[in-house]
Amino acid sequence: MLAVLRDKLKPTRGFSHFGHLVLVALLPILAYILVRIDFVSLAIGLILLSKWRIFAVRPRYWMANIIANGVDIIVGIAFVLFISSTASQWWQLGWTALYTSWLIWLKPKSDVLSVSAQAMIGQLLGLAVLYLKFGDASLPGLVAGTWLIAYLSARHFLTSFEEPQAPLLAHCWAYFAAGLAFVLGHWLLFYGTIAQIILLLTVIGYGIVALYYLDAAQRLTDSIRRYMLGIMFVILVIVLVLSDWTGRTV
């Protein structure tokens, strides 16, 4: 509900809309400049400062606003860290362009497919940054970070559906992700720069999202369910069987 109200308050036409787009486009540019001059912390601070409206209401709404803006915060911080993780200016400009596209094109959309894409991208980027940049952190830290990213992504996805059990379902997915992080965190296998847990949570999460969406749209049949579950099972088996459980990077 808060997300819908936020979208309605944004200007949608005229000079105000153009001015809003300019201000939004300035955020990734300023973040890029700060990273280039080695002020990564300030760039992250700028991302957080841009969400000041979270606290421009009564304190009892703060937590709801944080949850509603959680995916956008995750994506913003992830893009800043991706920009800072490479010395190539072209890669940095590429990440900046992607962040700009997120802010101007994808983030303002509120239809079911767009919100689902936002949630899936948020979880993927959040987990990628967590395990790529902080993979050597303590196991409790990785578990907590995985839980937070999975929970915020699931809550964001469920905002487009009239799901009465949204908090419960989001907690279930977050606890599953955290449990998987606790088990796999003892090995933490990588395929190049991709952690194994990211592949598993992406396959399982995207599969569940697709099944939930088709069911909500009354387009889910038994044959489609079996087909999708079969694909998920095959991918998971391939990932697990071909993994090097000695703990070495693949």
C-alpha positions in Angstrom: 0.0 0.0 0.0 2.8 2.4 0.9 4.6 1.6 -2.4 1.4 2.4 -4.4 1.0 5.7 -2.5 4.6 6.5 -3.2 4.1 5.9 -6.9 1.0 8.1 -7.0 2.9 11.0 -5.4 5.5 11.1 -8.1 5.0 13.5 -11.0 4.1 11.7 -14.2 4.0 14.4 -16.8 5.1 18.0 -17.6 8.1 19.9 -16.3 7.9 18.4 -12.9 8.2 15.0 -14.3 11.3 16.0 -16.4 12.9 17.6 -13.4 12.2 14.5 -11.4 14.0 12.4 -14.0 17.0 14.7 -14.1 17.4 14.5 -10.3 17.0 10.7 -10.4 19.6 10.4 -13.2 22.1 12.5 -11.2 22.2 10.0 -8.4 24.2 7.3 -10.3 26.4 9.9 -11.9 27.3 11.4 -8.5 27.9 7.9 -7.1 30.2 7.1 -10.1 32.2 10.3 -9.5 32.6 9.6 -5.8 33.8 6.1 -6.6 36.3 7.4 -9.1 37.8 9.7 -6.5 37.9 6.8 -4.0 35.0 7.9 -1.8 33.1 4.7 -1.9 31.7 5.1 1.6 30.3 8.5 0.6 28.8 7.0 -2.5 26.9 4.5 -0.4 26.0 7.2 2.0 24.5 9.2 -0.9 22.4 6.1 -1.9 21.1 5.9 1.7 20.6 9.7 1.9 18.4 9.6 -1.2 15.9 7.5 0.8 15.4 10.3 3.3 11.6 10.2 2.7 11.5 6.9 4.6 11.8 8.8 7.8 9.7 11.8 6.7 6.6 10.2 8.3 5.6 9.2 11.8 8.0 6.7 13.4 5.4 3.9 13.3 5.6 3.9 9.5 9.4 3.7 9.4 9.7 -0.1 9.3 7.1 -0.4 6.6 8.9 2.2 4.5 12.2 0.4 5.0 10.7 -2.9 3.8 9.0 -1.2 0.9 12.3 0.5 -0.2 14.6 -2.5 0.8 15.1 -3.8 -2.7 15.9 -0.4 -4.1 18.5 0.2 -1.4 20.0 -3.3 -2.0 20.3 -2.6 -5.7 21.8 0.9 -5.2 24.5 -0.3 -2.8 25.2 -3.3 -5.0 25.7 -1.2 -8.1 28.1 1.1 -6.1 30.1 -1.8 -5.0 30.2 -3.3 -8.5 31.4 0.1 -9.8 34.2 0.1 -7.1 35.2 -3.5 -7.7 36.7 -2.9 -11.2 39.5 -0.6 -12.3 38.2 -0.5 -15.9 36.4 2.8 -16.6 34.3 1.2 -19.3 33.0 -1.4 -16.8 32.3 1.3 -14.3 30.4 3.3 -16.9 28.5 0.2 -17.8 27.4 -0.4 -14.2 26.5 3.2 -13.9 24.3 3.0 -17.1 22.6 -0.1 -15.7 21.9 1.7 -12.4 20.5 4.6 -14.3 18.2 2.3 -16.3 17.0 0.7 -13.0 16.1 4.1 -11.5 14.5 5.6 -14.6 13.0 2.6 -16.4 12.4 -0.4 -14.1 12.0 0.9 -10.6 9.0 3.3 -11.3 6.9 0.5 -12.8 4.3 -1.2 -10.6 2.8 -3.9 -12.7 3.2 -7.5 -11.6 5.9 -8.5 -14.0 8.0 -5.4 -13.3 7.7 -5.8 -9.6 8.6 -9.5 -9.9 11.7 -8.5 -12.0 12.7 -5.9 -9.4 12.5 -8.5 -6.6 14.5 -11.1 -8.6 17.2 -8.6 -9.6 17.4 -7.3 -6.1 18.0 -10.8 -4.7 20.5 -11.7 -7.4 22.6 -8.5 -7.0 22.4 -8.5 -3.3 23.6 -12.1 -2.9 26.3 -11.5 -5.6 27.7 -8.6 -3.7 27.4 -10.3 -0.3 29.4 -13.4 -1.4 31.7 -11.7 -3.8 32.8 -8.8 -1.6 32.2 -10.3 1.9 32.6 -14.0 1.3 35.3 -14.2 3.9 33.1 -12.7 6.6 32.0 -14.8 9.6 29.4 -17.5 9.0 26.8 -15.7 11.2 27.3 -12.6 9.2 26.7 -14.4 5.9 23.6 -16.1 7.2 22.2 -12.9 8.5 22.9 -11.1 5.2 21.4 -13.9 3.2 18.3 -13.8 5.4 17.8 -10.1 5.0 18.3 -10.0 1.3 15.9 -13.0 0.7 13.3 -11.5 3.1 13.2 -8.1 1.5 13.1 -9.5 -2.0 10.3 -11.9 -1.1 8.3 -9.1 0.5 8.8 -6.9 -2.5 7.6 -9.6 -4.9 4.5 -10.3 -2.8 3.5 -6.6 -2.8 1.9 -7.0 -6.3 -0.4 -9.7 -5.1 -3.3 -9.6 -2.6 -1.5 -12.2 -0.5 -2.8 -12.3 3.1 0.1 -14.4 4.2 2.8 -12.3 2.6 4.9 -11.7 5.8 4.8 -15.5 6.7 5.7 -16.6 3.1 8.6 -14.0 3.1 9.9 -15.3 6.4 9.7 -18.9 5.2 11.8 -18.1 2.1 14.2 -16.1 4.2 14.7 -18.9 6.7 15.2 -21.4 3.9 17.8 -19.2 2.3 19.5 -18.6 5.7 19.5 -22.3 6.4 21.1 -23.0 3.1 23.7 -20.3 3.7 24.5 -21.9 7.1 25.0 -25.4 5.5 26.9 -24.3 2.4 28.8 -21.6 4.2 31.1 -24.3 5.6 32.3 -25.0 2.0 31.4 -21.8 0.1 32.2 -23.1 -3.4 32.7 -20.7 -6.3 32.3 -21.2 -10.0 34.6 -18.4 -11.1 33.2 -15.4 -9.3 29.7 -16.9 -8.7 29.1 -18.6 -5.3 27.3 -21.9 -5.5 24.6 -20.8 -3.0 23.7 -17.9 -5.4 23.0 -20.5 -8.2 20.9 -22.6 -5.9 18.9 -19.8 -4.5 18.4 -18.3 -7.9 17.2 -21.5 -9.5 14.9 -22.3 -6.6 13.7 -18.7 -6.1 13.0 -18.0 -9.7 11.2 -21.3 -10.1 9.0 -20.6 -7.1 8.3 -17.1 -8.3 7.2 -18.4 -11.7 5.0 -21.1 -10.2 3.4 -18.5 -7.8 2.8 -16.0 -10.6 1.2 -18.6 -12.9 -1.0 -19.9 -10.0 -2.1 -16.3 -9.2 -2.9 -15.7 -12.8 -4.8 -19.0 -12.9 -2.6 -20.3 -15.7 -0.8 -23.0 -13.7 -1.6 -26.6 -14.9 -0.4 -29.9 -13.6 1.8 -30.4 -16.7 3.4 -27.0 -16.4 4.0 -27.6 -12.7 5.7 -31.0 -13.3 7.7 -29.5 -16.2 9.1 -26.6 -14.1 9.7 -28.7 -11.1 11.6 -31.2 -13.3 13.8 -28.5 -14.8 14.6 -27.1 -11.3 15.4 -30.6 -10.1 17.7 -31.4 -13.0 19.6 -28.1 -12.7 20.0 -28.6 -8.9 21.3 -32.1 -9.4 23.8 -31.0 -12.0 25.1 -28.2 -9.8 25.4 -30.5 -6.7 26.9 -33.5 -8.5 29.5 -31.5 -10.4 30.6 -29.4 -7.4 34.0 -29.9 -5.9 33.2 -30.5 -2.2 36.8 -30.3 -1.2 36.3 -26.6 -0.9 38.4 -25.5 -3.8 37.3 -22.8 -6.3 35.8 -24.4 -9.4 
